[in-house]
């Protein structure tokens, strides 16, 4: 079963810790928009969820932040909306 997080930026497979970026994905050092992003992952990049963080409303989208690690080894936070 597939469900969608927020505005389909990330696709989460239920009962699985892998997600795919539906659009380019900015990884940040902290789970907030004031933290600069250090890399951008391309669309359809698969990442492993390390931790689900707090939920925030950004541009009228309510979604949690996720700490993720990419297959290439980048680890950071991304907004799930």
N, C-alpha and C positions, 0 to 999 in steps of 0.2 A: 504494500500500500504506500502511496506517495501523498504527502501533504505539503502544503506550501507555507513557508514562514513569511510573514509580512507581505510585501508587495512582490513576491516571487523572486526576490534577489537571490535567495538561497533555496535550494530544494532539499528537503530532509526526508530520508527514507525512515519510516517509523521503526523503532527498535534497532536502530543502526546508528553508529556515530560518524558516518560519512555524509558529507553534503557536497553539492556541486554548485558552483557559482553560475547563476543564470545570466548575469551581466558581469562586467569587470568588477573586481572586488578589491577595495582598499583595506590593507591591513594596517592597524594602528598599534602603538605600544601600550595604550590604555583604552578602556572601553568608554570613550566619549569623543565627541566631534572636535573638541578643542585640542586633542592629542593629534599631532601630525601623523600622516600615514607614511610608512617607510617603503612600501612596495605596493604595486597593483598587480593582482593576478588576473589573467585573461578569462574570458567567458568559458564556461564548462570545465573549469579547474576543479578537481576533486580535492577536498580537504578533510581532515579528521577533526572532530569536535573534541577539544580538551576539556572545556568547561562552558556551561551556559551561565551568563552573567545576568545583570539586572535588566529590567525592561524599561524602555524609554520611548517617548513620542518624538519623532523627527518628521517634519513636513506632514503632519497629520497621520503618520503611520506609526502604530504601536507594535513594537517587536523587541525581542531580547538582543543583547550583545552576545557574541560567541567568541571564545578563544579557540583558535584553530591552528593547525599545522598543515602546511601544504606538502605534497609529495616531494617537492624540491627542498624542503627543510625550513621554509619560512614559518615563523610562529608569531601570531599577533591576534588582535581583536578586530571583529567586523560586526557591523550592524545587520541584523537579520531582516530588515524591512526594505 
